[in-house]
Amino acid sequence: MMISPDLLEKTCKEMIETILTCLAQATKGTIYQIGPMPELRVGRVTSALREEDGEGLRWGLPAVSDYNCPGKIWEQYRDIAGRPLEAMGWCVEQQKSWTADNPGEDSRSVRKQLRGEVEDSYHMEPVLVKKEDLYPGNPGNLHYPLNEEGLPIWQSSPYVVVAVIKIHFLEGTLRRKSHATRTIKRLSRTLGTQWISLQLRETLLREQKELARQRLETSKILAHEVRNTLMKFSFLSLAVNTQIAVLRQEWENLLQRAVPQMEPKSVTLQELNRLNQRAREQVRDKEADLVPTSEALSREQSEMAALPLLPQQEEQWLNNKLRPKWESLLKGHPAWGSQAREVRGLLDRLESSIRTTADGDWATKINHLPRDLKKSWHKLAYAYFTPEKMELLDELLDLLDHPALEIPHKWQVKKTLKSLKAMVEVVPDLEERTNKIIMALKNGHPLHTDLPGNGTAHASHCDSRAR
């Protein structure tokens, strides 16, 4: 039986106290725990001796006993030819009580057999529990201990022995099948029921703790997986901004055609690459320390020319990547230093081009577009989408619905944005619902079906375009 030692001792003390209170002639009580199978170790749980004045009990006798912790296993106390017979062996194997009402003739008194000493009168009662109660769903697979003939004990019995109660009596007051022995037998059944209840309670507590542990572990794993999944959804914002970059590139192309005197950044960057290449070709192998910097600079300038970046991104690119590398080259070798004035002038022109491209005043030069389209297109071309700016998706779709907007792949961009809008709207719903599920799982609360984000709630958020 899996019962905590403190709870087991408390229960045994209450039983001994009950027996000694009911039986005035009883002087001492001990309860031994038996198990598990097939070892069937017997160990004394607790003992009590009635005080001489009969008013109280003295607990925890210090007497030396073979059954004190760690106790004796079945092989050490069962009936074996040539070894003193023990009352404990009889009670456990036969599942029957043993009454020594005449100690002088007690055939199972170890003290009498070994030392010739007569023990006092006592009664030993096995505490029986049904196998199906102790081993629910598994009574047929038990490993039974063997008797002296090598046969399994208890195999045909519906019970197992989980404890033995031993009660000592005043000389001449104990009789077999008397009221006293019947009382002990009835109380032994009560003790068996109590032990089953305690085991069920302990099992339930262990299962609850294990369930709580598993719940917590599962919630941690689920939360980790959800975080990873939601992080992957961050590509949605990137995808939306990529579509905005398409609109921005088309706007800048239109602006270049309407205002020819506006120098595109790509022209300036090509000229800077030409100067860089020319200087690199003048460097000898032994002076080639700056060549890697020069090559990296060429790559970054080519990237900047190809990418439809936002103006603030272009300024960061210019100030954090291009200018530091150019300064390192201009100061590091005459091949680049001889072009310093021209290079710095081109970098300043590039910075000016970045700022003027985003200037809304240039939109007035595009005469063939309606004013409302020019205003919204310029505004949205330089917007940056985040999940907190859901309204921006509606504005982009409205822009693409404008009949005067003519750009390549217009309908593909519109279709892509519709799909992205539907997905972006689902993510907050999904995150909220999942967090509620994780918290319910973690805290052991019931999971309610009225979580936000169920079908009807989601549908109300979806724009008709995204259906």
TIPAMAR-166404 format. One line per field, with one value per residue (C-alpha): residue number from 0; residue in three letters; x, y, z. Coordinates in nm, 3 decimals, padded with zeros to 5 digits. Layout:
<atoms>
num: (NUM;...)
residu: (Ala;...)
X: (X;...)
Y: (Y;...)
Z: (Z;...)
</atoms>
This chain:
<atoms>
num: (0;1;2;3;4;5;6;7;8;9;10;11;12;13;14;15;16;17;18;19;20;21;22;23;24;25;26;27;28;29;30;31;32;33;34;35;36;37;38;39;40;41;42;43;44;45;46;47;48;49;50;51;52;53;54;55;56;57;58;59;60;61;62;63;64;65;66;67;68;69;70;71;72;73;74;75;76;77;78;79;80;81;82;83;84;85;86;87;88;89;90;91;92;93;94;95;96;97;98;99;100;101;102;103;104;105;106;107;108;109;110;111;112;113;114;115;116;117;118;119;120;121;122;123;124;125;126;127;128;129;130;131;132;133;134;135;136;137;138;139;140;141;142;143;144;145;146;147;148;149;150;151;152;153;154;155;156;157;158;159;160;161;162;163;164;165;166;167;168;169;170;171;172;173;174;175;176;177;178;179;180;181;182;183;184;185;186;187;188;189;190;191;192;193;194;195;196;197;198;199;200;201;202;203;204;205;206;207;208;209;210;211;212;213;214;215;216;217;218;219;220;221;222;223;224;225;226;227;228;229;230;231;232;233;234;235;236;237;238;239;240;241;242;243;244;245;246;247;248;249;250;251;252;253;254;255;256;257;258;259;260;261;262;263;264;265;266;267;268;269;270;271;272;273;274;275;276;277;278;279;280;281;282;283;284;285;286;287;288;289;290;291;292;293;294;295;296;297;298;299;300;301;302;303;304;305;306;307;308;309;310;311;312;313;314;315;316;317;318;319;320;321;322;323;324;325;326;327;328;329;330;331;332;333;334;335;336;337;338;339;340;341;342;343;344;345;346;347;348;349;350;351;352;353;354;355;356;357;358;359;360;361;362;363;364;365;366;367;368;369;370;371;372;373;374;375;376;377;378;379;380;381;382;383;384;385;386;387;388;389;390;391;392;393;394;395;396;397;398;399;400;401;402;403;404;405;406;407;408;409;410;411;412;413;414;415;416;417;418;419;420;421;422;423;424;425;426;427;428;429;430;431;432;433;434;435;436;437;438;439;440;441;442;443;444;445;446;447;448;449;450;451;452;453;454;455;456;457;458;459;460;461;462;463;464;465;466)
residu: (Met;Met;Ile;Ser;Pro;Asp;Leu;Leu;Glu;Lys;Thr;Cys;Lys;Glu;Met;Ile;Glu;Thr;Ile;Leu;Thr;Cys;Leu;Ala;Gln;Ala;Thr;Lys;Gly;Thr;Ile;Tyr;Gln;Ile;Gly;Pro;Met;Pro;Glu;Leu;Arg;Val;Gly;Arg;Val;Thr;Ser;Ala;Leu;Arg;Glu;Glu;Asp;Gly;Glu;Gly;Leu;Arg;Trp;Gly;Leu;Pro;Ala;Val;Ser;Asp;Tyr;Asn;Cys;Pro;Gly;Lys;Ile;Trp;Glu;Gln;Tyr;Arg;Asp;Ile;Ala;Gly;Arg;Pro;Leu;Glu;Ala;Met;Gly;Trp;Cys;Val;Glu;Gln;Gln;Lys;Ser;Trp;Thr;Ala;Asp;Asn;Pro;Gly;Glu;Asp;Ser;Arg;Ser;Val;Arg;Lys;Gln;Leu;Arg;Gly;Glu;Val;Glu;Asp;Ser;Tyr;His;Met;Glu;Pro;Val;Leu;Val;Lys;Lys;Glu;Asp;Leu;Tyr;Pro;Gly;Asn;Pro;Gly;Asn;Leu;His;Tyr;Pro;Leu;Asn;Glu;Glu;Gly;Leu;Pro;Ile;Trp;Gln;Ser;Ser;Pro;Tyr;Val;Val;Val;Ala;Val;Ile;Lys;Ile;His;Phe;Leu;Glu;Gly;Thr;Leu;Arg;Arg;Lys;Ser;His;Ala;Thr;Arg;Thr;Ile;Lys;Arg;Leu;Ser;Arg;Thr;Leu;Gly;Thr;Gln;Trp;Ile;Ser;Leu;Gln;Leu;Arg;Glu;Thr;Leu;Leu;Arg;Glu;Gln;Lys;Glu;Leu;Ala;Arg;Gln;Arg;Leu;Glu;Thr;Ser;Lys;Ile;Leu;Ala;His;Glu;Val;Arg;Asn;Thr;Leu;Met;Lys;Phe;Ser;Phe;Leu;Ser;Leu;Ala;Val;Asn;Thr;Gln;Ile;Ala;Val;Leu;Arg;Gln;Glu;Trp;Glu;Asn;Leu;Leu;Gln;Arg;Ala;Val;Pro;Gln;Met;Glu;Pro;Lys;Ser;Val;Thr;Leu;Gln;Glu;Leu;Asn;Arg;Leu;Asn;Gln;Arg;Ala;Arg;Glu;Gln;Val;Arg;Asp;Lys;Glu;Ala;Asp;Leu;Val;Pro;Thr;Ser;Glu;Ala;Leu;Ser;Arg;Glu;Gln;Ser;Glu;Met;Ala;Ala;Leu;Pro;Leu;Leu;Pro;Gln;Gln;Glu;Glu;Gln;Trp;Leu;Asn;Asn;Lys;Leu;Arg;Pro;Lys;Trp;Glu;Ser;Leu;Leu;Lys;Gly;His;Pro;Ala;Trp;Gly;Ser;Gln;Ala;Arg;Glu;Val;Arg;Gly;Leu;Leu;Asp;Arg;Leu;Glu;Ser;Ser;Ile;Arg;Thr;Thr;Ala;Asp;Gly;Asp;Trp;Ala;Thr;Lys;Ile;Asn;His;Leu;Pro;Arg;Asp;Leu;Lys;Lys;Ser;Trp;His;Lys;Leu;Ala;Tyr;Ala;Tyr;Phe;Thr;Pro;Glu;Lys;Met;Glu;Leu;Leu;Asp;Glu;Leu;Leu;Asp;Leu;Leu;Asp;His;Pro;Ala;Leu;Glu;Ile;Pro;His;Lys;Trp;Gln;Val;Lys;Lys;Thr;Leu;Lys;Ser;Leu;Lys;Ala;Met;Val;Glu;Val;Val;Pro;Asp;Leu;Glu;Glu;Arg;Thr;Asn;Lys;Ile;Ile;Met;Ala;Leu;Lys;Asn;Gly;His;Pro;Leu;His;Thr;Asp;Leu;Pro;Gly;Asn;Gly;Thr;Ala;His;Ala;Ser;His;Cys;Asp;Ser;Arg;Ala;Arg)
X: (00.000;00.121;00.023;00.235;00.406;00.258;-00.096;-00.048;00.081;-00.203;-00.463;-00.301;-00.286;-00.656;-00.734;-00.520;-00.673;-01.023;-00.949;-00.787;-01.075;-01.335;-01.155;-01.074;-00.879;-00.645;-00.302;-00.103;-00.164;00.060;-00.015;00.217;00.208;00.235;00.349;00.401;00.381;00.570;00.815;00.546;00.773;00.634;00.717;00.581;00.393;00.323;00.258;00.082;00.091;-00.183;-00.054;-00.068;-00.339;-00.545;-00.596;-00.367;-00.149;00.225;00.323;00.626;00.770;01.149;01.148;01.380;01.186;01.261;00.966;01.100;01.223;01.324;01.119;01.123;01.039;00.818;01.110;01.219;00.893;00.694;00.659;00.974;01.058;01.321;01.260;01.045;00.690;00.559;00.205;00.277;00.343;00.010;-00.193;-00.039;-00.048;-00.384;-00.552;-00.686;-00.648;-00.425;-00.527;-00.279;-00.527;-00.303;00.054;00.211;00.080;00.130;00.291;00.379;00.543;00.897;01.001;00.887;01.047;01.385;01.426;01.167;00.996;00.619;00.466;00.149;-00.190;-00.246;-00.469;-00.342;-00.590;-00.503;-00.645;-00.793;-00.858;-01.020;-00.776;-01.003;-00.999;-00.625;-00.531;-00.819;-00.816;-00.510;-00.588;-00.515;-00.153;-00.030;00.299;00.215;00.464;00.520;00.460;00.679;00.555;00.640;00.276;00.151;-00.051;-00.375;-00.418;-00.769;-00.862;-01.039;-00.835;-00.480;-00.334;-00.224;-00.170;-00.183;-00.324;-00.177;-00.352;-00.215;-00.448;-00.431;-00.367;-00.681;-00.901;-00.867;-01.082;-01.103;-01.411;-01.500;-01.653;-01.301;-01.172;-01.493;-01.453;-01.095;-01.206;-01.481;-01.243;-00.983;-01.237;-01.284;-00.907;-00.893;-01.161;-00.975;-00.652;-00.822;-00.971;-00.631;-00.468;-00.734;-00.680;-00.303;-00.334;-00.570;-00.330;-00.038;-00.241;-00.351;00.010;00.122;-00.164;-00.075;00.288;00.191;-00.050;00.222;00.473;00.221;00.129;00.499;00.551;00.233;00.327;00.672;00.525;00.266;00.534;00.736;00.430;00.328;00.682;00.653;00.343;00.567;00.629;00.279;00.392;00.697;00.475;00.240;00.535;00.671;00.344;00.364;00.719;00.576;00.338;00.624;00.847;00.568;00.505;00.871;00.887;00.585;00.743;01.066;00.876;00.679;00.983;01.282;01.513;01.479;01.785;01.703;01.912;02.014;02.209;02.402;02.476;02.600;02.841;02.968;03.025;03.218;03.450;03.500;03.582;03.828;04.016;04.023;04.186;04.476;04.561;04.853;04.841;05.071;04.844;04.524;04.412;04.120;04.000;03.749;03.598;03.575;03.405;03.155;03.078;03.003;02.764;02.579;02.546;02.409;02.162;02.044;01.988;01.774;01.569;01.253;01.337;01.153;01.323;01.417;01.563;01.761;01.899;02.004;02.163;02.351;02.473;02.543;02.683;02.795;02.945;03.161;03.309;03.372;03.547;03.764;03.864;03.915;04.150;04.312;04.459;04.536;04.354;04.028;04.148;04.211;03.835;03.725;03.559;03.361;03.259;03.138;02.941;02.770;02.687;02.530;02.331;02.213;02.094;01.912;01.751;01.623;01.458;01.306;01.160;00.936;00.835;00.464;00.496;00.638;00.306;00.161;00.380;00.183;-00.098;-00.280;-00.386;-00.686;-00.593;-00.741;-00.541;-00.214;-00.271;-00.355;-00.093;00.187;00.073;00.047;00.366;00.569;00.365;00.499;00.260;00.249;-00.031;-00.142;-00.219;-00.496;-00.678;-00.384;-00.485;-00.829;-00.673;-00.439;-00.727;-00.927;-00.628;-00.607;-00.980;-00.933;-01.018;-00.744;-00.467;-00.278;00.025;00.165;00.027;-00.237;-00.482;-00.213;-00.109;-00.473;-00.535;-00.221;-00.320;-00.668;-00.521;-00.272;-00.550;-00.753;-00.450;-00.348;-00.699;-00.690;-00.357;-00.467;-00.776;-00.565;-00.316;-00.589;-00.768;-00.447;-00.336;-00.671;-00.632;-00.278;-00.387;-00.684;-00.455;-00.189;-00.431;-00.659;-00.964;-01.244;-01.210;-01.517;-01.655;-01.741;-01.380;-01.338;-01.255;-01.508;-01.649;-01.911;-01.679;-01.412;-01.654;-01.763;-01.404;-01.349;-01.402;-01.613;-01.310;-01.126;-01.404)
Y: (00.000;00.346;00.555;00.830;00.714;00.994;00.927;00.551;00.590;00.825;00.575;00.285;00.482;00.560;00.190;00.071;00.337;00.227;-00.141;-00.077;00.155;-00.107;-00.399;-00.321;-00.646;-00.559;-00.432;-00.366;-00.320;-00.332;-00.301;-00.438;-00.342;-00.623;-00.590;-00.552;-00.885;-01.109;-00.980;-00.939;-00.745;-00.713;-00.394;-00.258;00.067;00.162;00.017;00.130;00.004;00.078;00.276;00.099;00.333;00.246;00.615;00.657;00.496;00.498;00.502;00.390;00.111;00.095;-00.282;-00.470;-00.667;-00.847;-00.660;-00.314;-00.127;-00.263;-00.564;-00.920;-01.048;-01.350;-01.590;-01.505;-01.567;-01.821;-02.184;-02.384;-02.727;-02.711;-02.342;-02.202;-02.144;-01.788;-01.671;-01.402;-01.667;-01.838;-01.516;-01.404;-01.739;-01.867;-01.523;-01.634;-01.510;-01.673;-01.675;-01.763;-01.793;-02.050;-01.914;-02.223;-02.431;-02.174;-02.372;-02.052;-01.861;-01.790;-01.683;-02.015;-02.219;-02.045;-01.942;-02.143;-01.824;-01.811;-01.512;-01.342;-01.402;-01.236;-01.235;-01.166;-01.066;-01.024;-00.717;-00.835;-00.627;-00.744;-00.787;-00.599;-00.299;-00.298;-00.385;-00.255;-00.395;-00.614;-00.886;-01.171;-01.069;-01.071;-01.238;-01.442;-01.554;-01.930;-02.150;-02.431;-02.669;-02.416;-02.334;-01.977;-01.852;-01.649;-01.749;-01.882;-01.623;-01.298;-01.121;-01.015;-00.940;-00.578;-00.567;-00.769;-00.645;-00.792;-00.731;-00.857;-00.940;-00.984;-01.342;-01.555;-01.295;-01.412;-01.684;-01.799;-01.678;-01.456;-01.110;-00.962;-01.157;-01.085;-00.714;-00.716;-00.897;-00.641;-00.352;-00.513;-00.493;-00.125;-00.075;-00.249;-00.014;00.285;00.176;00.138;00.486;00.626;00.456;00.593;00.937;00.914;00.776;01.060;01.319;01.166;01.156;01.516;01.625;01.431;01.571;01.922;01.859;01.723;02.013;02.265;02.087;02.063;02.431;02.524;02.312;02.446;02.806;02.753;02.604;02.882;03.149;02.987;02.965;03.326;03.439;03.273;03.484;03.789;03.722;03.864;04.217;04.168;04.043;04.343;04.586;04.411;04.489;04.850;04.861;04.765;05.062;05.286;05.180;05.249;05.589;05.686;05.565;05.781;06.075;06.037;06.048;06.355;06.541;06.454;06.696;06.486;06.262;05.904;05.748;05.463;05.703;05.848;05.502;05.381;05.674;05.600;05.238;05.351;05.567;05.289;05.037;05.272;05.331;04.958;04.880;05.111;04.923;04.679;04.340;04.445;04.744;04.541;04.581;04.804;04.587;04.385;04.712;04.839;04.520;04.527;04.890;04.802;04.529;04.756;05.037;04.795;04.658;05.007;05.089;04.775;04.780;04.995;05.113;05.369;05.710;05.666;05.322;05.473;05.744;05.482;05.277;05.583;05.699;05.359;05.165;05.381;05.691;05.503;05.276;05.565;05.764;05.462;05.431;05.805;05.831;05.493;05.518;05.788;05.590;05.675;05.992;06.167;06.143;06.266;06.588;06.416;06.126;06.349;06.557;06.245;06.127;06.465;06.450;06.102;06.227;06.517;06.280;06.057;06.351;06.513;06.187;06.158;06.524;06.541;06.870;06.688;06.511;06.832;06.779;06.465;06.629;06.329;06.177;06.284;06.480;06.223;05.944;06.141;06.222;05.868;05.701;05.924;05.871;05.491;05.453;05.570;05.393;05.107;04.831;04.671;04.457;04.762;04.946;04.722;05.016;05.058;04.737;04.878;05.198;05.000;04.796;05.116;05.259;04.951;04.981;05.333;05.323;05.573;05.367;05.188;04.984;04.650;04.345;04.555;04.268;04.030;04.285;04.334;03.958;03.913;04.193;04.045;03.711;03.874;04.083;03.772;03.607;03.918;03.946;03.585;03.607;03.826;03.608;03.295;03.435;03.536;03.202;03.006;03.207;03.135;02.766;02.767;02.947;02.714;02.414;02.556;02.643;02.342;02.555;02.433;02.545;02.748;02.721;03.092;03.192;03.497;03.425;03.149;03.141;03.414;03.654;03.612;03.658;03.994;04.118;04.008;04.259;04.142;04.166;03.898;03.641)
Z: (00.000;-00.088;00.216;00.367;00.691;00.904;00.789;00.830;01.185;01.277;01.150;01.334;01.659;01.635;01.580;01.872;02.097;01.992;02.064;02.401;02.496;02.401;02.569;02.932;02.970;02.681;02.790;02.474;02.104;01.798;01.428;01.162;00.797;00.540;00.182;-00.099;-00.283;-00.325;-00.064;00.203;00.437;00.789;00.976;01.303;01.244;01.605;01.953;02.267;02.627;02.874;03.172;03.508;03.633;03.324;03.239;02.942;02.678;02.633;02.261;02.068;02.279;02.249;02.281;02.046;01.787;01.462;01.319;01.390;01.082;00.834;00.942;00.804;00.456;00.388;00.352;00.708;00.896;00.690;00.803;00.726;00.871;01.144;01.218;01.503;01.385;01.410;01.464;01.206;00.942;01.020;01.007;00.678;00.496;00.620;00.636;00.974;01.329;01.592;01.959;02.232;02.523;02.694;02.649;02.799;02.512;02.234;01.950;01.766;02.049;01.924;02.275;02.420;02.141;02.156;02.518;02.704;02.822;02.838;02.661;02.780;02.622;02.286;01.980;01.625;01.357;00.986;00.814;00.485;00.177;-00.145;-00.431;-00.668;-00.430;-00.380;-00.736;-00.950;-01.300;-01.235;-00.975;-01.218;-01.280;-00.921;-00.826;-00.517;-00.251;-00.210;00.093;00.228;-00.045;-00.318;-00.389;-00.421;-00.125;-00.160;-00.526;-00.470;-00.207;-00.299;-00.028;00.049;00.393;00.432;00.809;01.129;01.459;01.777;02.111;02.445;02.737;03.110;03.215;03.215;03.040;02.677;02.519;02.159;01.971;02.262;02.248;02.259;01.955;01.760;01.838;01.711;01.393;01.325;01.386;01.161;00.878;00.957;00.946;00.607;00.475;00.616;00.450;00.113;00.153;00.247;-00.049;-00.281;-00.132;-00.165;-00.518;-00.608;-00.465;-00.655;-00.975;-00.923;-00.871;-01.175;-01.380;-01.265;-01.357;-01.698;-01.749;-01.670;-01.892;-02.175;-02.142;-02.160;-02.471;-02.629;-02.547;-02.697;-03.015;-03.040;-02.998;-03.274;-03.497;-03.434;-03.504;-03.842;-03.906;-03.894;-04.263;-04.322;-04.242;-04.462;-04.746;-04.712;-04.712;-05.022;-05.202;-05.079;-05.220;-05.560;-05.542;-05.425;-05.714;-05.965;-05.804;-05.828;-06.190;-06.269;-06.088;-06.284;-06.611;-06.503;-06.368;-06.588;-06.406;-06.088;-06.084;-05.985;-05.708;-05.938;-06.164;-05.870;-05.730;-06.070;-06.087;-05.735;-05.834;-06.141;-05.932;-05.682;-05.953;-06.121;-05.793;-05.713;-06.046;-05.954;-05.636;-05.648;-05.479;-05.194;-05.122;-05.140;-04.773;-04.873;-05.161;-04.949;-04.823;-05.179;-05.300;-05.012;-05.094;-05.458;-05.352;-05.109;-05.362;-05.620;-05.363;-05.271;-05.639;-05.683;-05.364;-05.331;-04.980;-04.774;-04.761;-04.395;-04.477;-04.764;-04.536;-04.282;-04.560;-04.684;-04.341;-04.183;-04.477;-04.769;-04.607;-04.347;-04.616;-04.854;-04.579;-04.499;-04.866;-04.925;-04.626;-04.677;-05.025;-05.286;-05.555;-05.380;-05.206;-05.539;-05.607;-05.264;-05.380;-05.656;-05.429;-05.146;-05.394;-05.529;-05.175;-05.099;-05.424;-05.330;-04.991;-05.158;-05.409;-05.128;-04.953;-05.261;-05.394;-05.089;-05.105;-05.175;-05.363;-05.664;-05.708;-05.851;-06.159;-06.252;-06.443;-06.589;-06.254;-06.043;-05.732;-05.490;-05.653;-05.638;-05.272;-05.161;-05.383;-05.250;-04.892;-04.920;-05.127;-04.826;-04.557;-04.345;-04.237;-03.891;-03.741;-03.541;-03.868;-03.997;-04.155;-04.393;-04.572;-04.648;-04.780;-05.006;-05.146;-05.203;-05.391;-05.612;-05.682;-05.818;-06.192;-06.284;-06.127;-06.400;-06.296;-06.416;-06.234;-06.059;-06.014;-05.889;-05.625;-05.526;-05.498;-05.288;-05.050;-05.006;-04.905;-04.671;-04.514;-04.436;-04.272;-04.078;-03.932;-03.813;-03.626;-03.327;-03.290;-03.301;-03.050;-02.803;-02.826;-02.794;-02.491;-02.323;-02.397;-02.256;-01.938;-01.892;-01.936;-01.706;-01.424;-01.465;-01.541;-01.768;-02.127;-02.221;-02.571;-02.593;-02.655;-02.877;-03.233;-03.301;-03.649;-03.615;-03.434;-03.695;-03.980;-03.842;-03.866;-04.220;-04.493;-04.781;-05.008;-04.807;-04.829)
</atoms>
